[in-house]
Amino acid sequence: MTLSAHDIVDVRLSDALASGGCPVCAVRARSEHASLDSIIAEHVLDIPFRADLERKRGFCRRHQRELILADRRGSGGILGSSMLLSAVIDRRIDLVRGGIGTGSHRVRVRLGLARRRPPCIACTQGETAVETALARFADRSSDAAWADALSDTPFCLDDF
């Protein structure tokens, strides 16, 4: 059965439905992967982007690892990811150093800030893609072909 596609979002969702697994997981993975590839290809030397990355302190643990893999896929090395992660590490070290030699309360506060998980850029992009996909699935469910395809789809319990 062919699903009607009004735009590129419908085409990508149709592909995700045809993948055989949870289409929401496929959408999330595709978006996160594309986000990391874009960062490596276009933003490594972008000074304002790196400054913003430093302020926000970067990526979650999973995407830190995947950033290195994206860099290796693109350039074969790890120079770009090293530059980005070095900036994030330097920012965290500066945060901790600022509390050394001060009262124990200030040290605890600074250590707490340094330990806090960063708002990950790739996770944020993935969540935006998921929200778009879910809204579009709900919208397209009024179409008989889409409703039929969605009814046979193995959504993950978290995404259902």
C-alpha positions as CSV (number, residue, x, y, z in Angstrom):
1,M,0.0,0.0,0.0
2,T,1.3,3.4,-1.0
3,L,1.1,6.2,1.5
4,S,0.3,9.7,0.2
5,A,3.1,12.1,0.8
6,H,2.5,15.9,1.0
7,D,6.1,16.8,1.8
8,I,9.5,15.5,2.8
9,V,8.3,14.8,6.4
10,D,5.7,12.4,5.1
11,V,8.3,10.7,2.9
12,R,10.7,10.2,5.8
13,L,7.9,9.0,8.0
14,S,6.8,6.5,5.4
15,D,10.4,5.3,5.2
16,A,10.5,4.9,9.0
17,L,7.2,2.9,8.9
18,A,8.7,0.7,6.2
19,S,11.8,0.0,8.3
20,G,10.1,-2.7,10.3
21,G,10.9,-1.4,13.8
22,C,9.6,1.4,15.8
23,P,9.2,4.4,13.4
24,V,9.6,6.9,16.3
25,C,12.9,5.3,17.3
26,A,14.0,5.4,13.6
27,V,13.0,9.1,13.4
28,R,14.9,9.9,16.6
29,A,18.0,8.0,15.5
30,R,18.1,9.6,12.1
31,S,17.7,13.1,13.5
32,E,20.4,12.7,16.2
33,H,22.8,11.1,13.6
34,A,22.2,14.0,11.2
35,S,22.7,16.5,14.0
36,L,26.1,15.1,14.9
37,D,27.1,14.8,11.3
38,S,26.1,18.5,10.7
39,I,28.0,19.6,13.8
40,I,31.2,17.8,12.6
41,A,30.9,19.0,9.0
42,E,29.8,22.6,9.5
43,H,30.2,23.8,13.1
44,V,33.7,22.8,14.3
45,L,35.3,26.0,13.2
46,D,32.2,28.1,13.9
47,I,33.4,30.3,16.8
48,P,29.9,31.4,18.0
49,F,28.6,27.8,17.9
50,R,31.6,26.6,19.9
51,A,31.1,29.4,22.4
52,D,27.4,28.4,22.8
53,L,28.5,24.8,23.2
54,E,30.9,25.8,25.9
55,R,28.3,27.8,27.8
56,K,25.8,24.8,27.6
57,R,28.6,22.3,28.4
58,G,28.0,20.0,25.4
59,F,26.6,16.6,24.9
60,C,25.2,13.7,26.9
61,R,27.5,10.7,27.4
62,R,26.1,8.7,24.6
63,H,26.4,11.6,22.1
64,Q,29.9,12.4,23.2
65,R,30.9,8.9,22.0
66,E,28.8,9.2,18.9
67,L,30.3,12.6,18.0
68,I,33.7,10.9,17.8
69,L,32.2,8.2,15.5
70,A,30.6,10.9,13.3
71,D,34.0,12.6,13.1
72,R,35.7,9.4,12.0
73,R,33.0,8.7,9.4
74,G,33.4,12.1,7.9
75,S,37.1,12.9,8.1
76,G,38.6,9.6,9.2
77,G,40.1,11.3,12.2
78,I,39.0,12.8,15.5
79,L,40.3,16.4,15.2
80,G,36.9,18.1,15.0
81,S,35.4,16.2,17.9
82,S,38.5,16.7,19.9
83,M,38.3,20.5,19.4
84,L,34.6,20.5,20.5
85,L,35.0,18.2,23.5
86,S,38.2,20.0,24.6
87,A,36.3,23.3,24.7
88,V,33.6,21.7,26.9
89,I,36.1,20.0,29.2
90,D,38.0,23.3,29.6
91,R,34.8,25.0,30.6
92,R,34.0,22.4,33.2
93,I,37.6,22.5,34.6
94,D,37.4,26.3,34.9
95,L,34.1,25.9,36.7
96,V,35.7,23.7,39.3
97,R,38.9,25.7,39.6
98,G,36.9,28.8,40.4
99,G,35.9,27.2,43.7
100,I,39.3,26.1,44.8
101,G,40.6,28.0,47.8
102,T,37.1,29.2,48.8
103,G,34.7,28.0,51.4
104,S,33.5,24.4,51.3
105,H,30.0,25.4,50.4
106,R,31.2,27.2,47.2
107,V,33.3,24.2,46.3
108,R,30.2,21.9,46.7
109,V,28.1,24.2,44.6
110,R,30.7,24.4,41.8
111,L,31.2,20.6,41.8
112,G,27.5,20.2,41.6
113,L,27.3,22.5,38.6
114,A,30.2,20.6,36.9
115,R,28.6,17.3,37.5
116,R,25.2,18.3,36.2
117,R,24.3,16.6,32.9
118,P,24.4,19.0,30.0
119,P,21.3,19.7,27.8
120,C,22.5,17.7,24.8
121,I,22.2,19.3,21.4
122,A,21.6,16.0,19.6
123,C,19.0,14.8,22.2
124,T,17.2,18.1,21.8
125,Q,17.1,17.7,18.0
126,G,15.9,14.1,18.4
127,E,13.1,15.1,20.7
128,T,12.0,17.8,18.3
129,A,11.9,15.3,15.4
130,V,9.9,12.9,17.6
131,E,7.4,15.6,18.5
132,T,7.0,16.4,14.8
133,A,6.6,12.8,13.9
134,L,4.0,12.1,16.5
135,A,2.0,15.1,15.5
136,R,2.2,14.2,11.9
137,F,1.2,10.5,12.6
138,A,-1.8,11.8,14.5
139,D,-2.7,14.1,11.6
140,R,-2.2,11.4,8.9
141,S,-4.2,8.8,10.9
142,S,-7.4,10.3,9.3
143,D,-6.2,8.9,5.9
144,A,-7.2,5.3,5.5
145,A,-3.8,4.1,4.1
146,W,-1.9,5.8,6.9
147,A,-4.3,4.5,9.5
148,D,-3.8,1.0,8.2
149,A,0.0,1.3,8.2
150,L,0.0,2.8,11.7
151,S,-2.2,0.0,13.0
152,D,0.4,-2.6,12.0
153,T,3.4,-0.7,13.3
154,P,5.4,-2.1,16.2
155,F,5.7,1.1,18.3
156,C,7.9,0.9,21.4
157,L,6.0,1.2,24.6
158,D,7.8,4.4,25.5
159,D,6.7,5.9,22.1
160,F,3.2,4.5,21.9
